[in-house]
């Protein structure tokens, strides 16, 4: 990994523990990463998602964070979407359609825990895509905010 990989995010170098976390993630190993606010946790799963391709599913309970992350990734030219209790049926259907495409451009999907829990249809699509090898990784972001 070099500085060019970080360039997409506007960074010149890795922050403390980021390189190790990215390396572990790219080696398909499980990782529990605890960093302070501003420590660069998002880069630790977004950069591997760009490098590996496939779909990265990010479970996050914070709607504002989902909105900001999706907006930032899309501004960088990456296909990212978010699904929450506020998502319309049309938005939800678009995500499902994208996920089912043979060569899906969708790289990052942020979803709230309650939407994941309350959507049997989405869970079935997710299982299907996982079985096909289209899901690269699962991330639980802001886990300290999830109570159940």
N, C-alpha and C positions, 0 to 999 in steps of 0.2 A: 504494500500500500504506500502510496506516495502522496505528496501534497496536491497533485492533480485531482485525486479522488475527493479530497476535502474541498476543492475549489468550488464545486457545485453549491456548497453551503456557505461559501465566502470565508472559510477558515483557512488559516495558513499552517496550523499544526494542531495536533490532538491535545486535548486537555488531559489532566491526570486520570488515569485508568481507562480512557476511551480506547486507545489502541489495543489494550489487552482484551477489553470487552468485545470489540469488533472482531478480533482474531478468533476468540472463542466462539462467537456466533457464526462466523464463516466456516468454522470447523464442525458445524452442526452439533455443538454441545449445548446443554442447558446452562443457563446463567441466571443468577440472582444478582442484580446490580442495584446497589443503594448509593446514590449520590445526592448531594444537596441540591436545592433549587439553583438552577443555573450551571449545574455540573456537566451538562451535555448528554443527558440520558437518551434523548431522542436520536441523536446522531448514531448512537450505538446500535440501533436497530434499523434506522433509515439507510445508512450507508451500506450495510450488508444487503438490504432489500434492493438497492440499486445495483449492486455488484452481482448478486445471485439471480436477480429477476424473480419470477413467480410472484405470488401474492403474500404479503405480510398482513396478518390480521392483528390489529391493535385494539385491545379492550381497555376502554378508558371511561371513567365515570364523570368526567368533567366536560360539559358541553362547550364551554368557551375554549378549552384546550383543543378539543376535536376541531372546532371551527378554525382556529388559528393554524393548526398543523396542516389541515387539508388545504387551506388557502395558500400557505407557504409552499407546500409541495407542488400544487398546481401552478403557482407562479414560476416554479423552477422547471416546469414542463413535464412533470411526472403525473401520471393518472392516479389520483387519490380521491376517495369519497368518504363520507361519514354517514352513519345511520344511528338515529336516536329516536326517542319517543316523539320528537318534533318532526321527524321525516314524514313526508307525504307518501301515500301509496305509490305514486308515480316515481318518486325518488328511490324508494325501496325496490320497485320493479326494475328500474334502470340498473341498479347495482346487481341484482340477481341475473339480469340479462348479460351484463358485462362479465360476471363471474363464469357464466356458462359458455362463453365464446371459446372456441378451440384455441385461439392465440389471444387470450384476453390481454388488453393493454393495462388492466387494473393492477397496480403495484401495491397500493396501501389502502386498507379499509379499516377505518376507525369505527368502532361500534360500542355503544354503552352496554354495561352488564345486563340491565333490565331488558333492553331490546333483544339481546342475545338469548336471554332466558325465556322470553315470552313469544318467541317466533319459531315454532316448529318447522315451518316452511324454510326459513333461512338456515336453520340447523341442518336440515336434510341436504340443502344445496352445498353447505359448507362441508359436510361429511363426504358428499360425492366428489367435490373438488379436491379434498384431502386424499381420498382414495386414488384419484387420478394423478396425484403428485403435483398438483397445481398450487398448493399452499406451501410456502417456503418456511414460514415461522409464525408462531403465536406470541404476542407480547401482551403482558398485563402492565399497563402504565398507571401510575398513581395508585398503586395497590393499597396504600394506607387509607384511601378514601372509600374502599369497598368494604361494606360491613357484612355482607352475606356471600 
